[in-house]
Amino acid sequence: MGKLSHFDKLGRARMVDVSAKPETSRRASASVMVKMKKSTLTALPRNPKGDPFEVARIAGISAAKRTSDLIPLCHPLRLSHVDVQLEKCKNGLRISSLVSSTGPTGVEMEALTAAAVAALTVYDMCKALERGIQITDLHLQEKSGGKSGTYRASASPRKRKPVRS
């Protein structure tokens, strides 16, 4: 088990110094589930606030670009690509994000932030129809690049194990 890098020897919070790390290609993907009633899911295309899919996609992309403004110890990164996809499924929407960059540190937080903010946007746009919408199972799907190599979540969200390569 590694040590927590965001604390100094005295236990104070610190931003990790990545200046000596080489720039490498990095990618990360994350996903989240937005659970809602079938009637809410069916009403999505007729939302008077606009198309929840497109507004959530834009919100997720914008959020990825602003992650360091939201998470205090994250480094501001120059992102090469951000993609947010929303897919209807039996009990709601599955939202996934993919973020890539070339730099000295990973983009996991950007991928997680993109998925989370897209989900919150769907909630905001649909709360008039259903207050009981649930946002669940936000997690890192995969990350690659950097010293720690590749991580892939297992298929079952309840039994995730890292896969290193």
Contacts in CASP RR format, 6 or more apart in sequence:
PFRMAT RR
TARGET T0000
AUTHOR 0000-0000-0000
METHOD contacts of the structure
MODEL  1
MGKLSHFDKLGRARMVDVSAKPETSRRASASVMVKMKKSTLTALPRNPKG
DPFEVARIAGISAAKRTSDLIPLCHPLRLSHVDVQLEKCKNGLRISSLVS
STGPTGVEMEALTAAAVAALTVYDMCKALERGIQITDLHLQEKSGGKSGT
YRASASPRKRKPVRS
5 16 0 8 1.000
6 13 0 8 1.000
6 14 0 8 1.000
6 15 0 8 1.000
6 16 0 8 1.000
6 73 0 8 1.000
7 13 0 8 1.000
7 14 0 8 1.000
8 14 0 8 1.000
13 72 0 8 1.000
13 73 0 8 1.000
14 73 0 8 1.000
15 73 0 8 1.000
15 75 0 8 1.000
16 73 0 8 1.000
16 75 0 8 1.000
16 105 0 8 1.000
18 75 0 8 1.000
18 104 0 8 1.000
18 105 0 8 1.000
19 104 0 8 1.000
21 104 0 8 1.000
21 105 0 8 1.000
21 147 0 8 1.000
22 104 0 8 1.000
23 102 0 8 1.000
23 103 0 8 1.000
23 104 0 8 1.000
24 102 0 8 1.000
24 103 0 8 1.000
24 104 0 8 1.000
24 145 0 8 1.000
24 146 0 8 1.000
25 100 0 8 1.000
25 101 0 8 1.000
25 102 0 8 1.000
25 144 0 8 1.000
25 145 0 8 1.000
26 100 0 8 1.000
26 101 0 8 1.000
26 102 0 8 1.000
26 103 0 8 1.000
26 105 0 8 1.000
26 106 0 8 1.000
26 107 0 8 1.000
26 143 0 8 1.000
26 144 0 8 1.000
26 145 0 8 1.000
26 146 0 8 1.000
27 98 0 8 1.000
27 99 0 8 1.000
27 100 0 8 1.000
27 107 0 8 1.000
27 142 0 8 1.000
27 143 0 8 1.000
27 144 0 8 1.000
27 145 0 8 1.000
28 98 0 8 1.000
28 99 0 8 1.000
28 100 0 8 1.000
28 106 0 8 1.000
28 107 0 8 1.000
28 108 0 8 1.000
28 110 0 8 1.000
28 111 0 8 1.000
28 112 0 8 1.000
28 140 0 8 1.000
28 142 0 8 1.000
28 143 0 8 1.000
28 144 0 8 1.000
29 96 0 8 1.000
29 97 0 8 1.000
29 98 0 8 1.000
29 99 0 8 1.000
29 111 0 8 1.000
29 140 0 8 1.000
29 141 0 8 1.000
29 142 0 8 1.000
29 143 0 8 1.000
30 96 0 8 1.000
30 97 0 8 1.000
30 108 0 8 1.000
30 111 0 8 1.000
30 112 0 8 1.000
30 114 0 8 1.000
30 115 0 8 1.000
30 138 0 8 1.000
30 139 0 8 1.000
30 140 0 8 1.000
30 141 0 8 1.000
31 94 0 8 1.000
31 95 0 8 1.000
31 96 0 8 1.000
31 97 0 8 1.000
31 115 0 8 1.000
31 137 0 8 1.000
31 138 0 8 1.000
31 139 0 8 1.000
31 141 0 8 1.000
32 94 0 8 1.000
32 95 0 8 1.000
32 115 0 8 1.000
32 116 0 8 1.000
32 118 0 8 1.000
32 119 0 8 1.000
32 135 0 8 1.000
32 136 0 8 1.000
32 137 0 8 1.000
32 138 0 8 1.000
32 139 0 8 1.000
33 92 0 8 1.000
33 93 0 8 1.000
33 94 0 8 1.000
33 95 0 8 1.000
33 134 0 8 1.000
33 135 0 8 1.000
33 136 0 8 1.000
33 137 0 8 1.000
34 92 0 8 1.000
34 93 0 8 1.000
34 94 0 8 1.000
34 95 0 8 1.000
34 119 0 8 1.000
34 122 0 8 1.000
34 123 0 8 1.000
34 133 0 8 1.000
34 134 0 8 1.000
34 135 0 8 1.000
35 91 0 8 1.000
35 92 0 8 1.000
35 133 0 8 1.000
35 134 0 8 1.000
35 135 0 8 1.000
35 136 0 8 1.000
36 91 0 8 1.000
36 92 0 8 1.000
36 93 0 8 1.000
36 126 0 8 1.000
36 130 0 8 1.000
36 132 0 8 1.000
36 133 0 8 1.000
36 134 0 8 1.000
37 130 0 8 1.000
38 91 0 8 1.000
39 129 0 8 1.000
39 130 0 8 1.000
40 126 0 8 1.000
40 129 0 8 1.000
40 130 0 8 1.000
40 133 0 8 1.000
41 88 0 8 1.000
41 92 0 8 1.000
41 93 0 8 1.000
43 126 0 8 1.000
43 129 0 8 1.000
44 52 0 8 1.000
44 53 0 8 1.000
44 88 0 8 1.000
44 126 0 8 1.000
45 51 0 8 1.000
47 125 0 8 1.000
47 126 0 8 1.000
49 55 0 8 1.000
49 125 0 8 1.000
50 125 0 8 1.000
52 121 0 8 1.000
52 122 0 8 1.000
52 125 0 8 1.000
52 126 0 8 1.000
53 86 0 8 1.000
55 121 0 8 1.000
55 125 0 8 1.000
56 84 0 8 1.000
56 86 0 8 1.000
56 95 0 8 1.000
56 118 0 8 1.000
56 119 0 8 1.000
56 121 0 8 1.000
56 122 0 8 1.000
56 125 0 8 1.000
57 84 0 8 1.000
57 85 0 8 1.000
57 86 0 8 1.000
57 118 0 8 1.000
59 117 0 8 1.000
59 118 0 8 1.000
59 120 0 8 1.000
59 121 0 8 1.000
60 82 0 8 1.000
60 84 0 8 1.000
60 97 0 8 1.000
60 113 0 8 1.000
60 114 0 8 1.000
60 115 0 8 1.000
60 117 0 8 1.000
60 118 0 8 1.000
60 121 0 8 1.000
61 82 0 8 1.000
61 83 0 8 1.000
61 84 0 8 1.000
61 114 0 8 1.000
62 117 0 8 1.000
63 70 0 8 1.000
63 113 0 8 1.000
63 114 0 8 1.000
63 116 0 8 1.000
63 117 0 8 1.000
63 118 0 8 1.000
64 79 0 8 1.000
64 82 0 8 1.000
64 97 0 8 1.000
64 99 0 8 1.000
64 110 0 8 1.000
64 111 0 8 1.000
64 113 0 8 1.000
64 114 0 8 1.000
65 79 0 8 1.000
65 82 0 8 1.000
65 110 0 8 1.000
66 113 0 8 1.000
67 74 0 8 1.000
67 77 0 8 1.000
67 109 0 8 1.000
67 110 0 8 1.000
67 113 0 8 1.000
68 74 0 8 1.000
68 75 0 8 1.000
68 76 0 8 1.000
68 77 0 8 1.000
70 113 0 8 1.000
71 109 0 8 1.000
71 113 0 8 1.000
74 109 0 8 1.000
75 105 0 8 1.000
77 101 0 8 1.000
77 103 0 8 1.000
77 105 0 8 1.000
77 106 0 8 1.000
77 107 0 8 1.000
77 110 0 8 1.000
78 101 0 8 1.000
78 102 0 8 1.000
78 103 0 8 1.000
79 99 0 8 1.000
79 100 0 8 1.000
79 101 0 8 1.000
79 107 0 8 1.000
79 110 0 8 1.000
80 100 0 8 1.000
80 101 0 8 1.000
80 102 0 8 1.000
81 98 0 8 1.000
81 99 0 8 1.000
81 100 0 8 1.000
82 97 0 8 1.000
82 98 0 8 1.000
82 99 0 8 1.000
82 110 0 8 1.000
82 114 0 8 1.000
83 97 0 8 1.000
83 98 0 8 1.000
83 99 0 8 1.000
84 95 0 8 1.000
84 96 0 8 1.000
84 97 0 8 1.000
84 114 0 8 1.000
84 115 0 8 1.000
84 118 0 8 1.000
85 95 0 8 1.000
85 96 0 8 1.000
85 97 0 8 1.000
86 93 0 8 1.000
86 94 0 8 1.000
86 95 0 8 1.000
86 118 0 8 1.000
86 122 0 8 1.000
87 93 0 8 1.000
87 94 0 8 1.000
87 95 0 8 1.000
87 96 0 8 1.000
93 119 0 8 1.000
93 122 0 8 1.000
95 115 0 8 1.000
95 118 0 8 1.000
95 119 0 8 1.000
95 122 0 8 1.000
96 115 0 8 1.000
96 141 0 8 1.000
97 111 0 8 1.000
97 112 0 8 1.000
97 114 0 8 1.000
97 115 0 8 1.000
97 118 0 8 1.000
98 111 0 8 1.000
99 107 0 8 1.000
99 110 0 8 1.000
99 111 0 8 1.000
99 114 0 8 1.000
100 107 0 8 1.000
101 107 0 8 1.000
101 110 0 8 1.000
106 143 0 8 1.000
106 145 0 8 1.000
106 146 0 8 1.000
107 143 0 8 1.000
108 140 0 8 1.000
108 143 0 8 1.000
111 140 0 8 1.000
111 143 0 8 1.000
112 138 0 8 1.000
112 139 0 8 1.000
112 140 0 8 1.000
115 138 0 8 1.000
116 135 0 8 1.000
116 138 0 8 1.000
119 135 0 8 1.000
119 138 0 8 1.000
120 135 0 8 1.000
122 133 0 8 1.000
123 133 0 8 1.000
123 135 0 8 1.000
126 133 0 8 1.000
127 133 0 8 1.000
137 157 0 8 1.000
139 153 0 8 1.000
139 157 0 8 1.000
139 160 0 8 1.000
140 151 0 8 1.000
140 153 0 8 1.000
141 152 0 8 1.000
141 153 0 8 1.000
142 150 0 8 1.000
142 151 0 8 1.000
142 152 0 8 1.000
142 153 0 8 1.000
143 149 0 8 1.000
143 150 0 8 1.000
143 151 0 8 1.000
144 150 0 8 1.000
144 151 0 8 1.000
148 164 0 8 1.000
149 164 0 8 1.000
149 165 0 8 1.000
150 163 0 8 1.000
150 164 0 8 1.000
150 165 0 8 1.000
151 162 0 8 1.000
151 163 0 8 1.000
151 164 0 8 1.000
152 162 0 8 1.000
152 163 0 8 1.000
153 160 0 8 1.000
154 160 0 8 1.000
154 161 0 8 1.000
154 163 0 8 1.000
END
